[in-house]
């Protein structure tokens, strides 16, 4: 071998560390798989071995990325919330009619939330809330808190147009989310409500929106101390 020739090192054909894009794609795959396993098996019976095997990775890789099962579950749910809410935040309805805007926004949210998988995941969160209060708090703030801020912005614009009169848009948004969105979702999670957004749930949603908008009429502003 001449001095100009280089000895090929073992493994030199490898591409090295994955690109950022490949790493992000793998993370999404892992979280999708984890979400489905938690949905099928529940939190207690789900195992890192099963999730890693279905994702095509080692358990060591799984723990290196997410630390423990609780953090993995939280990351999977946060990804679900982020995907949907980031879309809604970029497509906030603006019709110049607060009733139509709230109905459209509620339709989007309930169509997403009232599904078998999201109702099942809510049951898992409710079951584990006492054991993992930080998990429940983080999911509530990231999901409900963020949605509340989205609705509050719709209400502020409606007030500027003179359609409604609310002294505290954030408080009003909390009441709206509680009655129109969370009520049917929690009923579904408890097994006493529908787990799909159908004609019945849509009709109840419109009634709830009507009641809310009626209660926020400008003529009522300031009528209470």
Backbone as a ProteinNet text record, in pm:
[ID]
protein_1_A
[PRIMARY]
XXXXXXXXXXXXXXXXXXXXXXXXXXXXXXXXXXXXXXXXXXXXXXXXXXXXXXXXXXXXXXXXXXXXXXXXXXXXXXXXXXXXXXXXXXXXXXXXXXXXXXXXXXXXXXXXXXXXXXXXXXXXXXXXXXXXXXXXXXXXXXXXXXXXXXXXXXXXXXXXXXXXXXXXXXXXXXXXXXXXXXXXXXXXXXXXXXXXXXXXXXXXXXXXXXXXXXXXXXXXXXXXX
[TERTIARY]
85.9	0	88.5	60.9	141.6	102.8	190	164.7	45.7	4.6	-109	-241.5	-236.1	-359	-401.6	-529.4	-581.9	-657.4	-633.9	-703.8	-846.5	-942.2	-1083.1	-1116.9	-1167.3	-1200.1	-1330.2	-1337.2	-1462.3	-1578.3	-1690	-1808.8	-1804.7	-1702.1	-1692	-1801.2	-1875.2	-1985	-2110.7	-2109.9	-2227.1	-2243.2	-2363.4	-2392.4	-2375.1	-2344.1	-2326.4	-2458.2	-2461.5	-2581.6	-2692.7	-2817.5	-2928.6	-2943.5	-2996.7	-3020.2	-3130.1	-3139.5	-3243.4	-3381.5	-3398.1	-3527	-3560.3	-3459.8	-3481.7	-3511.6	-3443.3	-3466	-3607.1	-3654.1	-3789.2	-3893.6	-3866.1	-3958.7	-3967.5	-3853.1	-3852.5	-3928.7	-3911.5	-3983	-4133.4	-4179.5	-4322.7	-4372.5	-4291.7	-4330.6	-4343.5	-4245.5	-4248.3	-4372	-4401.2	-4513.7	-4647.4	-4656.8	-4779	-4799.9	-4692.8	-4701.1	-4738.8	-4673.4	-4702.6	-4848.1	-4897.4	-5037.2	-5130	-5104	-5189.9	-5182.3	-5063.5	-5047.9	-5119	-5103.6	-5173	-5324.2	-5370.6	-5513.1	-5562.1	-5483.9	-5525.8	-5512	-5403.9	-5372.4	-5396.2	-5415.1	-5421.5	-5281.5	-5271.2	-5138.7	-5069.7	-5142.5	-5082.1	-5028.4	-5099.8	-5059.6	-4966.3	-4949.3	-4857.6	-4713.9	-4630.5	-4490.6	-4397.1	-4279.4	-4177.5	-4134.3	-4129.3	-4089.1	-4184	-4313	-4412.4	-4405.5	-4394.3	-4387.5	-4261.8	-4148.2	-4022.1	-4027.3	-4082	-4089.6	-4176.8	-4292	-4381.7	-4322.4	-4238	-4174.7	-4047.5	-4002.5	-3882.8	-3753.9	-3752.3	-3632.9	-3602.9	-3490	-3456.2	-3518.7	-3535.8	-3588.2	-3491.5	-3363	-3262	-3281	-3308	-3332.3	-3457.2	-3559.7	-3684.7	-3662.2	-3592.7	-3568.2	-3470.4	-3379	-3284.4	-3357.5	-3466.8	-3543	-3646	-3709.3	-3824	-3813.4	-3709.7	-3685.7	-3768	-3900.3	-3986.8	-4123.6	-4208.4	-4338.7	-4428.6	-4422	-4503.9	-4468.4	-4338.3	-4294.5	-4328.2	-4321.8	-4357.7	-4505.7	-4588.8	-4732.7	-4763.1	-4699.9	-4721.2	-4679.4	-4564.6	-4515.8	-4610.1	-4665.2	-4757.1	-4884.5	-4938.8	-5060.7	-5033.8	-4921.5	-4888.2	-4870.5	-4816.3	-4803	-4940.1	-5033.2	-5169	-5231.8	-5217.1	-5274.8	-5209.2	-5077.5	-5003.4	-5044.2	-5055.6	-5091.8	-5225.4	-5323.1	-5457.2	-5468.2	-5417.9	-5434.7	-5351	-5234.3	-5153.7	-5227.4	-5300.2	-5381.2	-5494.9	-5565.7	-5678.1	-5633.3	-5518.4	-5467.4	-5435.8	-5404.4	-5375.3	-5500	-5610.3	-5734.2	-5852.1	-5832.7	-5941	-6051	-6175.1	-6283.1	-6306.7	-6322.4	-6350.7	-6462.1	-6585.1	-6701.8	-6767.8	-6721.7	-6789.6	-6918.6	-6938.8	-7057.9	-7010.4	-7014.7	-6957.2	-7025.8	-7154.4	-7224.8	-7168.8	-7153.6	-7098.8	-6954.7	-6877.6	-6737	-6724.7	-6806.6	-6801.8	-6853.8	-6955.3	-7006.7	-6901.8	-6834.8	-6733.7	-6616.4	-6572.8	-6461.6	-6499.9	-6621.6	-6668.4	-6681.5	-6729.1	-6738.3	-6601.9	-6502.1	-6366.1	-6314.1	-6332.7	-6282.3	-6353.3	-6485.6	-6559.8	-6539.9	-6523.3	-6496.1	-6363.6	-6270.2	-6138.4	-6142.6	-6210.9	-6208.6	-6302	-6420.6	-6517.4	-6488.9	-6377.2	-6338.6	-6298.8	-6304.5	-6273.7	-6136.1	-6036.5	-5900	-5879.6	-5937.4	-5917.3	-5999.6	-6116.8	-6196	-6123.6	-6064.8	-5990.8	-5868.9	-5798.8	-5681.6	-5720.9	-5836.2	-5885.6	-5913.9	-5965.6	-5989.8	-5858.9	-5754.1	-5623.3	-5574.3	-5587.6	-5543.9	-5620.9	-5752.4	-5834.7	-5795.5	-5764.7	-5728.9	-5593.6	-5502.7	-5367.3	-5344.9	-5446.3	-5429.5	-5383.5	-5439.5	-5402.1	-5258.3	-5215.3	-5079.3	-4975.6	-5015.8	-4923.3	-4986.8	-4999.2	-5066.2	-4998.5	-4866.7	-4796.2	-4834.6	-4853.8	-4895.9	-5031.5	-5127.6	-5262.1	-5259	-5179.4	-5169.6	-5110.6	-5005.1	-4941.4	-5034.5	-5103.8	-5195.1	-5312.1	-5360.5	-5472.6	-5431.7	-5316.3	-5271.3	-5243.2	-5175.9	-5139.2	-5260.9	-5358.5	-5477	-5588.8	-5643.7	-5757.1	-5714.7	-5600.8	-5554.9	-5533	-5472.6	-5445.3	-5574.5	-5666.2	-5794.9	-5873.5	-5866	-5934.5	-5882.6	-5752.9	-5695	-5739.8	-5757.1	-5804	-5946.7	-6033.4	-6172.3	-6178.9	-6095.2	-6094.8	-6064.4	-5975.9	-5943.1	-6062.6	-6137	-6258.8	-6358.9	-6371.7	-6466.7	-6424.8	-6295.9	-6248.4	-6282.8	-6261.4	-6292	-6442	-6521.7	-6667	-6712.7	-6647.2	-6681.9	-6644.2	-6531.6	-6490.4	-6590.6	-6655.1	-6757	-6891.3	-6902.3	-7026.9	-7127.8	-7086	-7178.8	-7208.8	-7109.2	-7126.2	-7066.3	-7097.4	-7039.5	-6989.2	-6859.4	-6800.4	-6688.7	-6688.2	-6585.5	-6453.2	-6458.1	-6336.9	-6345.6	-6277.9	-6285.6	-6229.2	-6125.2	-6066.1	-6163.1	-6229.2	-6326.9	-6443	-6491.6	-6602.4	-6562.2	-6438.6	-6389.8	-6382.8	-6342.8	-6338.3	-6477.5	-6579.1	-6716.1	-6763.9	-6726	-6765	-6704	-6573.2	-6504	-6563.6	-6591.6	-6645.5	-6780.7	-6870	-7006.5	-7021.5	-6952.9	-6974.2	-6879.7	-6756.8	-6656.3	-6629.5	-6592.3	-6552.1	-6668.8	-6787.2	-6901.4	-6930.6	-6949.2	-6973.7	-6853.3	-6732.6	-6611.9	-6600.7	-6624.9	-6618	-6731.6	-6848.6	-6959.4	-6922.8	-6858.1	-6815.2	-6712	-6618.7	-6514.1	-6572.8	-6682.5	-6748.2	-6843.4	-6861.1	-6946.3	-7093.2	-7127.7	-7269	-7302	-7211	-7233	-7177	-7206.3	-7161	-7011	-6947.3	-6803.4	-6775.7	-6873.1	-6852.5	-6935.1	-6886.8	-6958.6	-7061.6	-7183.1	-7288.7	-7395.9	-7508.5	-7615.4	-7666.5	-7675.3	-7724.5	-7629.7	-7501	-7403.6	-7389	-7403.9	-7394.8	-7511.5	-7631.7	-7749.6	-7735.5	-7684.6	-7663.7	-7557.4	-7456	-7350.9	-7408.1	-7491.1	-7549	-7639.7	-7713.9	-7798	-7712.6	-7601.9	-7512.8	-7449.7	-7411.9	-7355.6	-7460.3	-7583.3	-7691.9	-7711.1	-7712.7	-7732.5	-7619.1	-7496.1	-7380.2	-7385.8	-7410.3	-7413.7	-7527.5	-7642.5	-7756.1	-7719.1	-7647.2	-7607.6	-7502.7	-7436.4	-7331.2	-7377.5	-7508.1	-7558	-7509.9	-7478.8	-7430.1	-7524.1	-7655.8	-7752.9	-7739.5	-7677.2	-7660.9	-7530.9	-7444.4	-7313.9	-7330	-7267.3	-7269.5	-7396.3	-7485	-7609.6	-7589.7	-7468.8	-7439.4	-7322.7	-7319.7	-7209.8	-7079.3
-119.8	0	123.4	214.8	335.7	432.2	532.4	631.2	718.3	722.3	807.4	737.1	605.2	531.2	539.1	546.7	554.8	427.6	383.6	264.6	301.9	229.8	256.9	207.7	294.5	259.4	180.6	85.5	9.7	103.9	78.6	160.5	295.6	321.7	453.9	480.2	374.5	394.6	445.4	454.8	502.8	652.6	695.4	838	918.1	849.6	922.6	952	1057.5	1092.8	1133	1099.9	1137.1	1288.5	1333.6	1476.3	1521	1651.1	1704.8	1666.1	1669.9	1634.9	1487.7	1400.4	1258	1232.8	1305.5	1290.3	1333.5	1443.8	1491.6	1393.1	1335.7	1237.9	1114.1	1071.7	956.5	987.6	1109	1148.8	1143.3	1193.5	1191.6	1047.8	962.9	822.3	757.1	780.3	722.6	769.5	898.5	953.6	905	885.8	830.4	687.3	610.1	471.8	469.1	553.2	558.5	595.5	693.2	733.7	615.3	539.4	426.3	315.4	292.9	189.8	231.8	357.5	406.6	397.7	425.5	417.4	273.2	179.6	39.6	-27.9	1.9	-71.5	6.1	139.1	220.3	250.3	343	384.3	273.6	212.7	114.9	-7.6	-56.3	-179.5	-156.1	-32	-1.9	-20.5	-75	-98.3	-33.3	3.6	61.6	-39.2	-167.3	-271.6	-277	-273	-280.9	-157.3	-41	83.1	85.9	49.3	49.1	-49.2	-168.4	-270	-223.2	-164.4	-117.5	0.7	79.3	194	153.7	30.3	-16.9	39	64.7	117.9	35.3	61.8	-7.5	64.8	-8.7	53.6	160.7	137.7	235	367.1	358.6	480	552	474.7	533.4	611.2	550.9	616.8	733.3	723.2	833.1	957.9	938.5	1051.9	1103.2	1015.7	1058	1029.2	960.4	945.5	839.6	852.8	754.1	753.7	661.1	643	764.6	827.5	946.4	1058.1	1083	1188.6	1153.7	1025	981.4	1005.3	970.8	992.7	1141.2	1222.3	1366.8	1420.8	1377.1	1424.4	1383.8	1261.8	1214.3	1298.1	1329.5	1409.8	1553.8	1609.2	1746.9	1760.3	1657.4	1662.4	1665.8	1585.8	1585.6	1724.4	1783.4	1915.6	2019.9	2016	2113.3	2107.1	1986.7	1971.6	2038.2	2016.6	2068.8	2217.6	2258.6	2398.2	2492.2	2448.3	2534.3	2558.2	2456.5	2473.5	2571.7	2553.7	2641.8	2786.1	2804.5	2939.9	3011.8	2935.5	2994.5	3007.9	2949	2952.8	2992.5	3095.5	3143.9	3202.7	3155.7	3207.4	3356.2	3428.7	3572.3	3605	3600	3626.1	3759.8	3824.4	3945.6	3914.4	3787.9	3742.9	3646.6	3689.9	3610.9	3475.8	3470.3	3342.7	3239.4	3281.3	3191.1	3153	3248.9	3221.9	3120.1	3136.2	3043.4	2905.2	2901.1	2772.4	2698.6	2770.6	2707.5	2657.4	2739.2	2700.1	2579.4	2579.3	2467.9	2340.3	2353.3	2236.8	2172.7	2257.2	2207.4	2134.8	2196	2137.9	2007.5	2006.2	1886.5	1773.2	1805.9	1702	1633.3	1709.6	1655.3	1580.7	1636.7	1580.3	1461.1	1466	1357.9	1243.3	1177.1	1057.2	951.5	826.3	717.7	733.7	769.3	773.7	888.4	1005.9	1119.2	1105.6	1045.6	1019.4	917.9	815.1	714.6	775.8	863	927.2	1020	1084.6	1168.9	1084.1	964.2	874.3	837.9	818	786.9	903.9	1026.2	1145.7	1159.1	1139.7	1151.1	1045.6	925	817.1	840.1	906.9	925.7	1063	1149.8	1288.1	1296.5	1212.9	1217.7	1171.4	1073.2	1019.6	1109.9	1176.3	1264.5	1402.6	1480.6	1611.3	1706.6	1699.7	1788.4	1757.4	1629.1	1587.8	1647	1630.5	1683.4	1835.1	1901.1	2047.1	2095.3	2029.2	2068.3	2049.2	1935.7	1908.7	2006.4	2038.6	2132.9	2270.6	2317.5	2450.5	2456.6	2355.9	2357	2340.6	2261.4	2237.9	2336	2329	2414.6	2560.5	2587.6	2726	2791.1	2717.5	2771.7	2792	2697.9	2711.6	2829.2	2848.6	2961.6	3093.5	3104.7	3228.4	3250.8	3142.7	3153	3206.9	3152.5	3198.9	3341.8	3375	3510.7	3613.8	3580.9	3674.3	3695.1	3588.4	3599.8	3690.8	3676	3757	3903.5	3930.1	4069.5	4140.1	4071.9	4132	4154.3	4060.8	4076.3	4194.4	4215.3	4330	4460.3	4460.3	4580	4614.6	4512.2	4535.6	4572.7	4562.3	4596.1	4483.5	4361.6	4248.3	4197.7	4201.7	4152.9	4254.1	4235.8	4321.4	4237.4	4215.3	4137.6	4219.7	4227.1	4306.6	4232.3	4100.1	4018.2	3906.4	3924.3	3827.2	3691.5	3691.7	3564.7	3484.1	3553.7	3485.5	3432.6	3515.3	3473.4	3352.6	3353	3240.8	3113.1	3124.9	3008.2	2947.4	3033.6	2984.4	2918.1	2975.9	2919.4	2780.6	2769	2641.3	2536.5	2576.6	2483.3	2426.9	2513.6	2470.1	2409.9	2465.9	2424.4	2311.9	2313.9	2217.4	2108	2147.3	2047.6	1964.4	2022.2	1947.7	1821.8	1831.6	1708.6	1615.1	1671.8	1588.5	1506.5	1570.8	1499	1396.7	1429.9	1334.2	1210.2	1232.1	1119	1034.6	1101	1029.4	947.4	995.8	924.2	816.2	809.5	706.8	740.1	866.9	906.3	1001.3	1013.5	1100.6	1036	1094.9	1039.1	1059.1	966.7	977.2	1013.9	1078.8	1131.6	1258.8	1350.1	1476.2	1455.7	1420.7	1389.8	1498.6	1469.6	1569.4	1610.7	1514.5	1544.9	1637.6	1604.4	1688.4	1823.9	1826.6	1953.5	2044.8	1986.3	2065.5	2120.2	2038.8	2084	2193.3	2179.1	2280.6	2414.5	2412.8	2538.4	2602	2520	2572.8	2639.2	2575.4	2630.8	2761.3	2768.2	2891.7	3002.1	2969	3067.8	3123.6	3034.1	3076.3	3167.2	3132.2	3211.8	3350.2	3355.2	3484.1	3570.5	3508	3583	3645.1	3569.6	3619.9	3729.4	3740.7	3842.6	3963.3	3977	4091.7	4223.4	4322	4451.6	4516.9	4495.2	4558.4	4508.7	4391.7	4336.7	4379.2	4442.9	4481.9	4580.8	4547.9	4638.1	4628.5	4531.2	4520.2	4451.8	4388.4	4323	4393.4	4396.4	4463.3	4388.7
0	0	0	-87.6	-97.5	11.7	29.5	134.4	104.8	-23.6	-60.6	-40.3	-21	-0.9	145.5	167.3	303.5	337.3	456.8	503.1	541.3	486.2	515.7	655.1	736	873.4	878.7	969.6	984.9	1014.2	945.2	969.2	903.2	816.4	755.9	655.1	616.2	522.3	589.6	720.1	793	775.2	790.6	771.5	899.7	1011.8	1136.8	1204.3	1284.2	1358.9	1263.4	1297.3	1210.2	1200.6	1089.3	1072.7	1168.3	1186	1274.7	1224.1	1092.1	1033.5	1059.7	1044.4	1069.1	1216.2	1304	1447.4	1485.6	1426.4	1454.5	1402.7	1284.8	1227.9	1317.4	1371.3	1460.8	1589.3	1640.9	1762.4	1740.8	1628.1	1598.3	1586.1	1522.8	1508.9	1645.7	1732	1866.7	1943.2	1934.2	2009.7	1955.3	1823.6	1765.7	1814.2	1811.9	1859.1	2007.3	2086.7	2230.3	2255	2181.3	2195.8	2171.5	2063.8	2029.7	2134.6	2189.5	2292.4	2421	2460.2	2579.7	2560.4	2439.7	2407.7	2421	2368.5	2367.3	2503.5	2575	2697.9	2827	2816.2	2936.7	2986	3079.8	3127.3	3207.3	3299.2	3388.5	3317.6	3216	3148.4	3030.6	2989.7	2878.7	2925.7	2839.8	2876.3	2776.1	2824.9	2738.1	2632.7	2670.8	2576.4	2456.6	2483.7	2376.2	2287.8	2346.8	2269.3	2183.8	2242.6	2168.4	2052.4	2076.9	1971.9	1856.1	1887.5	1781.7	1705.7	1772.7	1707.1	1632.6	1652.9	1584.7	1641.5	1772.3	1837.9	1962.1	2024.3	2148.3	2267.5	2376.5	2498.2	2548.2	2526.5	2567.7	2493.8	2363.5	2284.6	2333.5	2365.2	2413.5	2542.3	2637.3	2765.4	2752.3	2656.1	2634.4	2587.7	2515.6	2463	2562.7	2638.1	2718.5	2868	2911.4	3054.4	3124.7	3122.3	3186.5	3119.3	3162.7	3097.1	3114.2	3229.7	3253.5	3156.2	3138.6	3047	2903.1	2869.9	2735.1	2709.4	2807.1	2793	2777	2860.4	2852.9	2716.8	2666.8	2537	2424.6	2433.2	2329.7	2326.5	2444	2450.6	2407.4	2450.9	2413.4	2263.2	2198.5	2053.5	1986.6	2037.6	1983.9	1995.4	2113.7	2137.6	2049.1	2040.9	1961.1	1814.8	1760.4	1619.6	1589.7	1676.8	1648.6	1679.3	1794	1832.7	1747.2	1703.9	1616.8	1485.7	1437.9	1316.8	1342.9	1454	1484.9	1504	1566.5	1589.5	1459.1	1356.7	1226.2	1139.8	1184.2	1106	1194.6	1274.4	1360	1271.9	1285.9	1201.8	1224.6	1117.5	1125.2	1026.6	1076.3	992.5	1025	1131.6	1174.9	1247.6	1282.9	1355.7	1464	1588.5	1696.7	1712.8	1685.1	1698	1599.7	1474.3	1372.6	1404.1	1453.1	1485.3	1597.8	1701.1	1813.9	1774.8	1689.6	1643	1560.6	1470.5	1385.7	1469.4	1563	1649.7	1735.6	1787.8	1870.2	1788.5	1665.4	1576.8	1555.9	1531.4	1508.8	1633	1748.4	1872.5	1908.4	1898	1935.3	1835.6	1707.7	1607.7	1636.5	1691.2	1726.6	1860.1	1958.3	2093.4	2110.8	2049.2	2066.8	1970.1	1993.3	1918.5	2020.5	1979.8	2073.1	2136.4	2054.1	2106	2204.1	2176.2	2266.1	2393.8	2382.9	2503.2	2592	2529.8	2606.6	2674.4	2604.1	2662.7	2776.9	2765.9	2875.2	2998.7	2977.6	3090.3	3160.1	3079.8	3137.5	3222.1	3168.4	3241.4	3372.1	3366.7	3486.8	3590.6	3543.3	3634.7	3701.2	3629.8	3680.8	3744.1	3742.1	3788.8	3934.2	4020.5	4162.4	4183.9	4103.9	4119.7	4055.5	3945.1	3874.1	3856.1	3963.2	3953.5	3856.3	3844	3751.4	3608.1	3578.3	3444.7	3411.4	3501.2	3478.4	3464.6	3549.1	3545	3412.3	3366.4	3240.7	3122.2	3120.1	3009.6	3010.7	3130.1	3140.7	3090.1	3134.6	3094.9	2945.2	2893.2	2752.1	2662.1	2706.9	2625.2	2653.5	2774.8	2810.1	2817.4	2878.1	2890.1	2754.9	2666.3	2532.4	2453.4	2464.7	2396.3	2452.4	2582.8	2645.9	2591.9	2576.4	2521.8	2377.7	2303.4	2165.5	2161.1	2245.5	2251.4	2303.1	2400.3	2456.1	2348.2	2257.2	2149	2056.5	2029.8	1949.1	2019.3	2149.9	2226.7	2231.3	2243.5	2245.2	2114.4	2004.4	1874.7	1859.3	1911.6	1904.7	1989	2102	2186.3	2117.2	2049.2	1975.7	1866.5	1811.2	1708.2	1770	1901.6	1968.8	1973.4	1938.9	1938.4	2078.9	2165.6	2301.8	2398.7	2526.8	2628.9	2744.4	2749.8	2859.6	2922	3053.8	3121.3	3130.9	3122.9	3134	3030.7	2917.8	2808.4	2848.6	2930.7	2973.6	3060	3152.8	3238.3	3154.5	3061.8	2975.3	2891.6	2842.5	2761.9	2844.7	2971.2	3060.1	3075.9	3092.7	3107.8	2979.3	2866.7	2737.4	2719.9	2742.8	2727.1	2820.7	2943	3042	3000.3	2954	2923.5	2784.4	2686.7	2547.7	2505.6	2552.9	2507.6	2611.6	2732.2	2831.5	2883.8	2891.5	2944	2862	2729.4	2652.7	2650.1	2655.7	2654.3	2782.5	2896.9	3024.2	3035.7	2983.5	2984.3	2903.8	2790	2707.4	2781.3	2850.2	2923.8	3038.7	3096	3205.5	3155.4	3023.6	2965.8	2964.6	2987	2988.6	2873.6	2779.5	2664.1	2538.7	2424.6	2296.9	2280.8	2208.3	2182.8	2038.1	1976.4	1841.1	1827.9	1744.5	1725.9	1616	1656.1	1561	1560.5	1499.4	1489.3	1627.4	1717.9	1852.4	1927	1927	1997.8	1930.3	1798.1	1725.4	1761.5	1773.4	1809.9	1952	2043.8	2181.5	2186.9	2103.9	2098.6	2053.7	1949.3	1899.5	2004.3	2078.3	2186.2	2294	2327.2	2429.5	2382.8	2255	2199.4	2202.2	2163.4	2165.7	2306.3	2404.8	2543.4	2588.8	2552.1	2591	2526.9	2396.8	2326.8	2379.6	2406.3	2461.1	2595.5	2677.4	2808.4	2802.6	2688.4	2673.4	2592.5	2574.7	2498.1	2558.8	2475.7	2526.2	2625.6	2609.9	2699.3	2842.4	2859.2	2992.9	3057.8	2982.2	3034.8	3150	3260	3375.1	3457.2	3423.7	3499.7	3634.2	3650	3777.2	3843.4	3975.3	4045.9	4025
[MASK]
+++++++++++++++++++++++++++++++++++++++++++++++++++++++++++++++++++++++++++++++++++++++++++++++++++++++++++++++++++++++++++++++++++++++++++++++++++++++++++++++++++++++++++++++++++++++++++++++++++++++++++++++++++++++++++++++++

